Amino acid sequence: MPERLDTRPERADSVHAILLVDGRYVLQLRDDRPDIAAPGLWGLFGGLLHPGEEPEAGLARELSEELDIQVKAGRLVWHLEGWSEFLETPKRWWFFEVDGSAAWERHRLSEGRAAGVFAYAETAALAMTPLTREVLSRHHEERRHSPAL
């Protein structure tokens, strides 16, 4: 039997928008398919970066592909490194705060089952991954202590 080549990257990079509309969080209800990460859960808009793609460019591409919106460049708030259980590889997550207020009325969802705009307190009732919940919690706390964010 021929040896199988491992085609997984050494590390996967993904970019995600902490997308705000009038100070509320915009989340995506992901498709319920077994071939994607976090199927059927609420999450942040974004996705994997293409090889050599800068995070800022990837963020703009993902928001254009998923919501058909163009927004001003986001503000990098964190990047995390860890292990992706879904991809079975090391992963880096880039999180940007993005104000989508001006573009939101023109959005058109093209990926996922739904998009919703939620006050932070409303997100507690949503099914989401622990990482998404942690990102929202951390962002909310930082905004409470630094309203200029």
TORNUNU-919467 format. One record per atom (N, C-alpha, C): residue in one letter; x, y, z; residue number from 0. Coordinates in steps of 0.2 Angstrom, whole numbers, plus 5000, padded with zeros to 4 digits. Atoms other than C-alpha are relative to their C-alpha. Layout:
# TORNUNU-919467
+------+------+------+------+-----+
| type |   xx |   yy |   zz | seq |
+------+------+------+------+-----+
|    a |    X |    Y |    Z | NUM |
...
+------+------+------+------+-----+
# end
This chain:
# TORNUNU-919467
+------+------+------+------+-----+
| type |   xx |   yy |   zz | seq |
+------+------+------+------+-----+
|    m | 5004 | 4994 | 5000 |   0 |
|    m | 5000 | 5000 | 5000 |   0 |
|    m | 5004 | 5006 | 5000 |   0 |
|    p | 4995 | 4994 | 5000 |   1 |
|    p | 5008 | 5017 | 4995 |   1 |
|    p | 4999 | 5004 | 5006 |   1 |
|    e | 5000 | 4996 | 4994 |   2 |
|    e | 5012 | 5029 | 5009 |   2 |
|    e | 4996 | 5006 | 4999 |   2 |
|    r | 5004 | 4994 | 5001 |   3 |
|    r | 4999 | 5043 | 5011 |   3 |
|    r | 5004 | 5006 | 5002 |   3 |
|    l | 4997 | 4994 | 4998 |   4 |
|    l | 5006 | 5060 | 5011 |   4 |
|    l | 4996 | 5005 | 5004 |   4 |
|    d | 5004 | 4996 | 4996 |   5 |
|    d | 5001 | 5072 | 5024 |   5 |
|    d | 5000 | 5007 | 4997 |   5 |
|    t | 5000 | 4994 | 5003 |   6 |
|    t | 4995 | 5088 | 5016 |   6 |
|    t | 4998 | 5006 | 5004 |   6 |
|    r | 5002 | 4995 | 4995 |   7 |
|    r | 4990 | 5097 | 5032 |   7 |
|    r | 5006 | 5006 | 5000 |   7 |
|    p | 4995 | 4995 | 4999 |   8 |
|    p | 4999 | 5114 | 5034 |   8 |
|    p | 5003 | 4999 | 5007 |   8 |
|    e | 4996 | 5000 | 4993 |   9 |
|    e | 5012 | 5116 | 5048 |   9 |
|    e | 4996 | 5004 | 5005 |   9 |
|    r | 5004 | 4996 | 4996 |  10 |
|    r | 5000 | 5129 | 5055 |  10 |
|    r | 4994 | 5003 | 4996 |  10 |
|    a | 5005 | 4996 | 5003 |  11 |
|    a | 4983 | 5136 | 5050 |  11 |
|    a | 4999 | 5006 | 5003 |  11 |
|    d | 5001 | 4993 | 4997 |  12 |
|    d | 4979 | 5154 | 5052 |  12 |
|    d | 4993 | 5002 | 4998 |  12 |
|    s | 5007 | 4998 | 5001 |  13 |
|    s | 4961 | 5161 | 5053 |  13 |
|    s | 4999 | 5007 | 5003 |  13 |
|    v | 5002 | 4993 | 4998 |  14 |
|    v | 4954 | 5178 | 5054 |  14 |
|    v | 4993 | 5001 | 5002 |  14 |
|    h | 5007 | 5000 | 4998 |  15 |
|    h | 4938 | 5183 | 5063 |  15 |
|    h | 4998 | 5007 | 5002 |  15 |
|    a | 5002 | 4993 | 4998 |  16 |
|    a | 4928 | 5199 | 5065 |  16 |
|    a | 4996 | 5000 | 5006 |  16 |
|    i | 5005 | 4998 | 4995 |  17 |
|    i | 4921 | 5205 | 5081 |  17 |
|    i | 4996 | 5006 | 4997 |  17 |
|    l | 5004 | 4995 | 5004 |  18 |
|    l | 4908 | 5214 | 5070 |  18 |
|    l | 4995 | 5003 | 5005 |  18 |
|    l | 5005 | 4996 | 4996 |  19 |
|    l | 4898 | 5228 | 5079 |  19 |
|    l | 4996 | 5004 | 4995 |  19 |
|    v | 5004 | 4996 | 5003 |  20 |
|    v | 4883 | 5236 | 5073 |  20 |
|    v | 4996 | 5004 | 5005 |  20 |
|    d | 5003 | 4996 | 4994 |  21 |
|    d | 4878 | 5251 | 5084 |  21 |
|    d | 5001 | 4997 | 5006 |  21 |
|    g | 4997 | 5003 | 4993 |  22 |
|    g | 4888 | 5243 | 5098 |  22 |
|    g | 4997 | 4993 | 5002 |  22 |
|    r | 5003 | 5007 | 4999 |  23 |
|    r | 4879 | 5226 | 5096 |  23 |
|    r | 5004 | 4995 | 4996 |  23 |
|    y | 4996 | 5005 | 5003 |  24 |
|    y | 4888 | 5210 | 5091 |  24 |
|    y | 4996 | 4996 | 4994 |  24 |
|    v | 5003 | 5004 | 5006 |  25 |
|    v | 4884 | 5202 | 5074 |  25 |
|    v | 5003 | 4993 | 5000 |  25 |
|    l | 4998 | 5007 | 5000 |  26 |
|    l | 4885 | 5183 | 5074 |  26 |
|    l | 4997 | 4997 | 4994 |  26 |
|    q | 5003 | 5004 | 5005 |  27 |
|    q | 4883 | 5170 | 5061 |  27 |
|    q | 4998 | 4993 | 5003 |  27 |
|    l | 5002 | 5007 | 4999 |  28 |
|    l | 4873 | 5154 | 5063 |  28 |
|    l | 5003 | 4996 | 4995 |  28 |
|    r | 4997 | 5004 | 5005 |  29 |
|    r | 4884 | 5142 | 5055 |  29 |
|    r | 4996 | 4994 | 4997 |  29 |
|    d | 5004 | 5005 | 5003 |  30 |
|    d | 4878 | 5129 | 5043 |  30 |
|    d | 5001 | 4994 | 5004 |  30 |
|    d | 5000 | 5006 | 4996 |  31 |
|    d | 4874 | 5112 | 5051 |  31 |
|    d | 5003 | 4994 | 4995 |  31 |
|    r | 4997 | 5005 | 5004 |  32 |
|    r | 4886 | 5101 | 5041 |  32 |
|    r | 5006 | 4998 | 5003 |  32 |
|    p | 4994 | 5003 | 4997 |  33 |
|    p | 4899 | 5089 | 5047 |  33 |
|    p | 5007 | 5002 | 4998 |  33 |
|    d | 4993 | 4999 | 5003 |  34 |
|    d | 4913 | 5095 | 5036 |  34 |
|    d | 5002 | 5007 | 5001 |  34 |
|    i | 4998 | 4994 | 4998 |  35 |
|    i | 4914 | 5112 | 5044 |  35 |
|    i | 5001 | 5000 | 5007 |  35 |
|    a | 4999 | 4999 | 4993 |  36 |
|    a | 4920 | 5118 | 5061 |  36 |
|    a | 4994 | 5003 | 5003 |  36 |
|    a | 5005 | 4997 | 4996 |  37 |
|    a | 4907 | 5122 | 5074 |  37 |
|    a | 4993 | 5000 | 4996 |  37 |
|    p | 5006 | 5000 | 5004 |  38 |
|    p | 4892 | 5116 | 5063 |  38 |
|    p | 4994 | 5001 | 5005 |  38 |
|    g | 5006 | 4999 | 4996 |  39 |
|    g | 4875 | 5123 | 5069 |  39 |
|    g | 5001 | 5005 | 5006 |  39 |
|    l | 4999 | 4996 | 4994 |  40 |
|    l | 4883 | 5135 | 5082 |  40 |
|    l | 5000 | 5007 | 4997 |  40 |
|    w | 4999 | 4993 | 5002 |  41 |
|    w | 4883 | 5154 | 5082 |  41 |
|    w | 5008 | 5001 | 5001 |  41 |
|    g | 4993 | 4999 | 4999 |  42 |
|    g | 4900 | 5161 | 5079 |  42 |
|    g | 5002 | 5007 | 4996 |  42 |
|    l | 4998 | 4994 | 5003 |  43 |
|    l | 4910 | 5176 | 5072 |  43 |
|    l | 5001 | 4999 | 4993 |  43 |
|    f | 4999 | 5001 | 5007 |  44 |
|    f | 4911 | 5179 | 5054 |  44 |
|    f | 5008 | 5000 | 4999 |  44 |
|    g | 4993 | 5000 | 5002 |  45 |
|    g | 4928 | 5175 | 5046 |  45 |
|    g | 5002 | 4993 | 4998 |  45 |
|    g | 4998 | 5006 | 5002 |  46 |
|    g | 4938 | 5160 | 5041 |  46 |
|    g | 5008 | 4999 | 4999 |  46 |
|    l | 4993 | 5001 | 5001 |  47 |
|    l | 4955 | 5153 | 5036 |  47 |
|    l | 5003 | 5005 | 4995 |  47 |
|    l | 4996 | 4996 | 5004 |  48 |
|    l | 4968 | 5164 | 5028 |  48 |
|    l | 5003 | 4996 | 4994 |  48 |
|    h | 4997 | 5003 | 5006 |  49 |
|    h | 4974 | 5159 | 5010 |  49 |
|    h | 5008 | 5000 | 5002 |  49 |
|    p | 4993 | 5000 | 4999 |  50 |
|    p | 4993 | 5155 | 5010 |  50 |
|    p | 5003 | 5007 | 4998 |  50 |
|    g | 4997 | 4994 | 5001 |  51 |
|    g | 5003 | 5171 | 5011 |  51 |
|    g | 4995 | 5006 | 5001 |  51 |
|    e | 5005 | 4994 | 4999 |  52 |
|    e | 4987 | 5182 | 5014 |  52 |
|    e | 5001 | 5003 | 5007 |  52 |
|    e | 5000 | 4997 | 4994 |  53 |
|    e | 4989 | 5195 | 5027 |  53 |
|    e | 4993 | 5000 | 5004 |  53 |
|    p | 5006 | 5000 | 4996 |  54 |
|    p | 4976 | 5195 | 5041 |  54 |
|    p | 4995 | 5006 | 4998 |  54 |
|    e | 5004 | 4995 | 5002 |  55 |
|    e | 4969 | 5212 | 5036 |  55 |
|    e | 4996 | 4999 | 4994 |  55 |
|    a | 5003 | 5001 | 5007 |  56 |
|    a | 4966 | 5207 | 5018 |  56 |
|    a | 4996 | 4994 | 5001 |  56 |
|    g | 5004 | 5006 | 4999 |  57 |
|    g | 4959 | 5190 | 5024 |  57 |
|    g | 4993 | 5002 | 5003 |  57 |
|    l | 5006 | 4998 | 4997 |  58 |
|    l | 4947 | 5199 | 5035 |  58 |
|    l | 4995 | 5004 | 4995 |  58 |
|    a | 5004 | 4996 | 5005 |  59 |
|    a | 4941 | 5211 | 5021 |  59 |
|    a | 4997 | 4994 | 4995 |  59 |
|    r | 5003 | 5006 | 5005 |  60 |
|    r | 4939 | 5195 | 5009 |  60 |
|    r | 4994 | 4996 | 5003 |  60 |
|    e | 5005 | 5004 | 4996 |  61 |
|    e | 4929 | 5185 | 5022 |  61 |
|    e | 4994 | 5004 | 5000 |  61 |
|    l | 5006 | 4996 | 5000 |  62 |
|    l | 4917 | 5199 | 5025 |  62 |
|    l | 4997 | 5002 | 4994 |  62 |
|    s | 5002 | 4999 | 5007 |  63 |
|    s | 4915 | 5202 | 5007 |  63 |
|    s | 4996 | 4994 | 4998 |  63 |
|    e | 5003 | 5006 | 5003 |  64 |
|    e | 4912 | 5184 | 5003 |  64 |
|    e | 4994 | 4998 | 5004 |  64 |
|    e | 5005 | 5003 | 4996 |  65 |
|    e | 4901 | 5180 | 5018 |  65 |
|    e | 4994 | 5005 | 5001 |  65 |
|    l | 5005 | 4995 | 4998 |  66 |
|    l | 4891 | 5196 | 5020 |  66 |
|    l | 4999 | 5005 | 4994 |  66 |
|    d | 5000 | 4995 | 5005 |  67 |
|    d | 4894 | 5206 | 5004 |  67 |
|    d | 5001 | 5007 | 5002 |  67 |
|    i | 4999 | 4993 | 4997 |  68 |
|    i | 4900 | 5221 | 5014 |  68 |
|    i | 5007 | 5002 | 4999 |  68 |
|    q | 4994 | 4997 | 5000 |  69 |
|    q | 4915 | 5232 | 5013 |  69 |
|    q | 5000 | 5005 | 5006 |  69 |
|    v | 5000 | 4996 | 4994 |  70 |
|    v | 4920 | 5240 | 5029 |  70 |
|    v | 5007 | 5003 | 5001 |  70 |
|    k | 4994 | 4997 | 4998 |  71 |
|    k | 4934 | 5251 | 5036 |  71 |
|    k | 5005 | 4995 | 5003 |  71 |
|    a | 4995 | 5005 | 4997 |  72 |
|    a | 4950 | 5241 | 5042 |  72 |
|    a | 4998 | 5000 | 5007 |  72 |
|    g | 5001 | 5002 | 4993 |  73 |
|    g | 4947 | 5233 | 5058 |  73 |
|    g | 5006 | 5002 | 5005 |  73 |
|    r | 4995 | 4999 | 4995 |  74 |
|    r | 4957 | 5235 | 5074 |  74 |
|    r | 5002 | 4994 | 5003 |  74 |
|    l | 4998 | 5006 | 4997 |  75 |
|    l | 4967 | 5220 | 5079 |  75 |
|    l | 5000 | 5000 | 5007 |  75 |
|    v | 5001 | 5000 | 4992 |  76 |
|    v | 4962 | 5216 | 5097 |  76 |
|    v | 5004 | 4994 | 5003 |  76 |
|    w | 4996 | 5005 | 4997 |  77 |
|    w | 4971 | 5199 | 5099 |  77 |
|    w | 5002 | 4995 | 4995 |  77 |
|    h | 4999 | 5006 | 5004 |  78 |
|    h | 4979 | 5184 | 5091 |  78 |
|    h | 5002 | 4995 | 5005 |  78 |
|    l | 4999 | 5006 | 4995 |  79 |
|    l | 4979 | 5167 | 5100 |  79 |
|    l | 5003 | 4995 | 4996 |  79 |
|    e | 4997 | 5006 | 5003 |  80 |
|    e | 4989 | 5152 | 5096 |  80 |
|    e | 4998 | 4994 | 5004 |  80 |
|    g | 5003 | 5006 | 4997 |  81 |
|    g | 4983 | 5134 | 5100 |  81 |
|    g | 5000 | 4995 | 4995 |  81 |
|    w | 5001 | 5006 | 5004 |  82 |
|    w | 4978 | 5118 | 5093 |  82 |
|    w | 4993 | 5000 | 4997 |  82 |
|    s | 5007 | 5000 | 5003 |  83 |
|    s | 4963 | 5116 | 5081 |  83 |
|    s | 4999 | 4992 | 5000 |  83 |
|    e | 5003 | 5007 | 5000 |  84 |
|    e | 4954 | 5099 | 5085 |  84 |
|    e | 4997 | 4999 | 4993 |  84 |
|    f | 5004 | 5001 | 5006 |  85 |
|    f | 4944 | 5101 | 5069 |  85 |
|    f | 5006 | 4999 | 4994 |  85 |
|    l | 4995 | 5001 | 5005 |  86 |
|    l | 4960 | 5103 | 5058 |  86 |
|    l | 5005 | 4996 | 5001 |  86 |
|    e | 4995 | 5004 | 4998 |  87 |
|    e | 4971 | 5093 | 5068 |  87 |
|    e | 5007 | 5003 | 4999 |  87 |
|    t | 4994 | 4996 | 5001 |  88 |
|    t | 4985 | 5106 | 5067 |  88 |
|    t | 5001 | 5006 | 5005 |  88 |
|    p | 5000 | 4994 | 4997 |  89 |
|    p | 4992 | 5120 | 5076 |  89 |
|    p | 4997 | 5006 | 4997 |  89 |
|    k | 5004 | 4995 | 5003 |  90 |
|    k | 4982 | 5136 | 5073 |  90 |
|    k | 5001 | 5007 | 5003 |  90 |
|    r | 5000 | 4993 | 4997 |  91 |
|    r | 4983 | 5155 | 5075 |  91 |
|    r | 4994 | 5003 | 4998 |  91 |
|    w | 5006 | 4996 | 5001 |  92 |
|    w | 4967 | 5165 | 5077 |  92 |
|    w | 5002 | 5007 | 5000 |  92 |
|    w | 4999 | 4993 | 5000 |  93 |
|    w | 4967 | 5183 | 5073 |  93 |
|    w | 4993 | 5003 | 5001 |  93 |
|    f | 5006 | 4997 | 4999 |  94 |
|    f | 4953 | 5194 | 5080 |  94 |
|    f | 5000 | 5007 | 4999 |  94 |
|    f | 5001 | 4993 | 5001 |  95 |
|    f | 4948 | 5211 | 5074 |  95 |
|    f | 4994 | 5003 | 5002 |  95 |
|    e | 5007 | 4997 | 4999 |  96 |
|    e | 4935 | 5223 | 5080 |  96 |
|    e | 4999 | 5004 | 4994 |  96 |
|    v | 5002 | 4997 | 5006 |  97 |
|    v | 4926 | 5230 | 5065 |  97 |
|    v | 4993 | 5003 | 5001 |  97 |
|    d | 5006 | 4997 | 5000 |  98 |
|    d | 4912 | 5243 | 5065 |  98 |
|    d | 4996 | 4999 | 4993 |  98 |
|    g | 5004 | 5001 | 5006 |  99 |
|    g | 4899 | 5237 | 5052 |  99 |
|    g | 4994 | 5004 | 5000 |  99 |
|    s | 5006 | 4996 | 4999 | 100 |
|    s | 4886 | 5250 | 5057 | 100 |
|    s | 4998 | 5003 | 4993 | 100 |
|    a | 5001 | 4996 | 5007 | 101 |
|    a | 4887 | 5260 | 5040 | 101 |
|    a | 4998 | 4995 | 4995 | 101 |
|    a | 5001 | 5005 | 5006 | 102 |
|    a | 4887 | 5244 | 5029 | 102 |
|    a | 4994 | 4995 | 5002 | 102 |
|    w | 5004 | 5006 | 4998 | 103 |
|    w | 4875 | 5233 | 5039 | 103 |
|    w | 4993 | 5000 | 4996 | 103 |
|    e | 5006 | 5000 | 5004 | 104 |
|    e | 4859 | 5238 | 5030 | 104 |
|    e | 5000 | 4997 | 4993 | 104 |
|    r | 4999 | 5002 | 5006 | 105 |
|    r | 4866 | 5233 | 5014 | 105 |
|    r | 5003 | 4993 | 4999 | 105 |
|    h | 4997 | 5007 | 5000 | 106 |
|    h | 4873 | 5216 | 5019 | 106 |
|    h | 4995 | 4995 | 4997 | 106 |
|    r | 5003 | 5006 | 5003 | 107 |
|    r | 4868 | 5200 | 5010 | 107 |
|    r | 5003 | 4994 | 5002 | 107 |
|    l | 4997 | 5006 | 4997 | 108 |
|    l | 4871 | 5184 | 5019 | 108 |
|    l | 5001 | 4995 | 4994 | 108 |
|    s | 4999 | 5005 | 5006 | 109 |
|    s | 4879 | 5171 | 5007 | 109 |
|    s | 5004 | 4994 | 5003 | 109 |
|    e | 4997 | 5006 | 4997 | 110 |
|    e | 4887 | 5159 | 5020 | 110 |
|    e | 4997 | 4999 | 5007 | 110 |
|    g | 5003 | 5001 | 4994 | 111 |
|    g | 4879 | 5151 | 5035 | 111 |
|    g | 4992 | 5000 | 5000 | 111 |
|    r | 5008 | 5001 | 5000 | 112 |
|    r | 4860 | 5149 | 5040 | 112 |
|    r | 4997 | 5007 | 5002 | 112 |
|    a | 5003 | 4994 | 4998 | 113 |
|    a | 4857 | 5166 | 5048 | 113 |
|    a | 5006 | 5005 | 5002 | 113 |
|    a | 4996 | 4995 | 4996 | 114 |
|    a | 4865 | 5182 | 5054 | 114 |
|    a | 4996 | 5004 | 5005 | 114 |
|    g | 5004 | 4997 | 4995 | 115 |
|    g | 4860 | 5190 | 5070 | 115 |
|    g | 5004 | 5006 | 5003 | 115 |
|    v | 4997 | 4995 | 4997 | 116 |
|    v | 4863 | 5206 | 5079 | 116 |
|    v | 4998 | 5000 | 5007 | 116 |
|    f | 5001 | 5002 | 4993 | 117 |
|    f | 4864 | 5204 | 5098 | 117 |
|    f | 5003 | 5005 | 5005 | 117 |
|    a | 4997 | 4997 | 4994 | 118 |
|    a | 4866 | 5214 | 5114 | 118 |
|    a | 5004 | 4995 | 5003 | 118 |
|    y | 4996 | 5005 | 4997 | 119 |
|    y | 4880 | 5206 | 5124 | 119 |
|    y | 4996 | 4995 | 5004 | 119 |
|    a | 5004 | 5005 | 4995 | 120 |
|    a | 4867 | 5199 | 5137 | 120 |
|    a | 4996 | 4995 | 4996 | 120 |
|    e | 5004 | 5005 | 5004 | 121 |
|    e | 4857 | 5191 | 5123 | 121 |
|    e | 5005 | 4994 | 4998 | 121 |
|    t | 4995 | 5006 | 5002 | 122 |
|    t | 4873 | 5180 | 5118 | 122 |
|    t | 5000 | 4995 | 5005 | 122 |
|    a | 4999 | 5006 | 4995 | 123 |
|    a | 4872 | 5170 | 5134 | 123 |
|    a | 4995 | 4994 | 4998 | 123 |
|    a | 5005 | 5006 | 5002 | 124 |
|    a | 4857 | 5160 | 5127 | 124 |
|    a | 5002 | 4997 | 4994 | 124 |
|    l | 4998 | 5003 | 5006 | 125 |
|    l | 4866 | 5156 | 5111 | 125 |
|    l | 5004 | 4994 | 5000 | 125 |
|    a | 4996 | 5006 | 5000 | 126 |
|    a | 4874 | 5139 | 5107 | 126 |
|    a | 5006 | 5003 | 4996 | 126 |
|    m | 4993 | 4998 | 5003 | 127 |
|    m | 4893 | 5143 | 5103 | 127 |
|    m | 5005 | 4996 | 5003 | 127 |
|    t | 4994 | 5004 | 4997 | 128 |
|    t | 4910 | 5136 | 5105 | 128 |
|    t | 5003 | 5004 | 5006 | 128 |
|    p | 4997 | 4996 | 4994 | 129 |
|    p | 4919 | 5140 | 5121 | 129 |
|    p | 5005 | 5006 | 4998 | 129 |
|    l | 4995 | 4995 | 5002 | 130 |
|    l | 4932 | 5150 | 5111 | 130 |
|    l | 4996 | 5006 | 4998 | 130 |
|    t | 5004 | 4995 | 5002 | 131 |
|    t | 4918 | 5161 | 5103 | 131 |
|    t | 4998 | 5004 | 5007 | 131 |
|    r | 5003 | 4997 | 4993 | 132 |
|    r | 4910 | 5164 | 5121 | 132 |
|    r | 5006 | 5004 | 5003 | 132 |
|    e | 4995 | 4997 | 4997 | 133 |
|    e | 4927 | 5168 | 5128 | 133 |
|    e | 5002 | 5007 | 4996 | 133 |
|    v | 4999 | 4994 | 5004 | 134 |
|    v | 4931 | 5181 | 5114 | 134 |
|    v | 4995 | 5005 | 5001 | 134 |
|    l | 5006 | 4995 | 4999 | 135 |
|    l | 4914 | 5189 | 5116 | 135 |
|    l | 5001 | 5003 | 5007 | 135 |
|    s | 5000 | 4998 | 4993 | 136 |
|    s | 4916 | 5190 | 5135 | 136 |
|    s | 5006 | 5004 | 5001 | 136 |
|    r | 4994 | 4996 | 5000 | 137 |
|    r | 4934 | 5197 | 5134 | 137 |
|    r | 4999 | 5006 | 4997 | 137 |
|    h | 5001 | 4993 | 5003 | 138 |
|    h | 4929 | 5210 | 5122 | 138 |
|    h | 4995 | 5004 | 5003 | 138 |
|    h | 5005 | 4996 | 4997 | 139 |
|    h | 4914 | 5215 | 5131 | 139 |
|    h | 5003 | 5003 | 5007 | 139 |
|    e | 4997 | 4997 | 4994 | 140 |
|    e | 4924 | 5217 | 5147 | 140 |
|    e | 5005 | 5006 | 4999 | 140 |
|    e | 4995 | 4995 | 5002 | 141 |
|    e | 4937 | 5227 | 5139 | 141 |
|    e | 4996 | 5007 | 4998 | 141 |
|    r | 5004 | 4994 | 5002 | 142 |
|    r | 4924 | 5239 | 5131 | 142 |
|    r | 4997 | 5003 | 5006 | 142 |
|    r | 5003 | 4997 | 4994 | 143 |
|    r | 4916 | 5241 | 5148 | 143 |
|    r | 5005 | 5004 | 5004 | 143 |
|    h | 4995 | 4996 | 4996 | 144 |
|    h | 4932 | 5247 | 5156 | 144 |
|    h | 5004 | 5005 | 4995 | 144 |
|    s | 4997 | 4995 | 5005 | 145 |
|    s | 4938 | 5257 | 5140 | 145 |
|    s | 4995 | 5001 | 4995 | 145 |
|    p | 5006 | 4999 | 5004 | 146 |
|    p | 4922 | 5263 | 5132 | 146 |
|    p | 5003 | 5003 | 4993 | 146 |
|    a | 4998 | 4997 | 5007 | 147 |
|    a | 4933 | 5272 | 5118 | 147 |
|    a | 5002 | 4994 | 4995 | 147 |
|    l | 4999 | 5006 | 5004 | 148 |
|    l | 4936 | 5254 | 5111 | 148 |
|    l | 4995 | 4999 | 4995 | 148 |
+------+------+------+------+-----+
# end
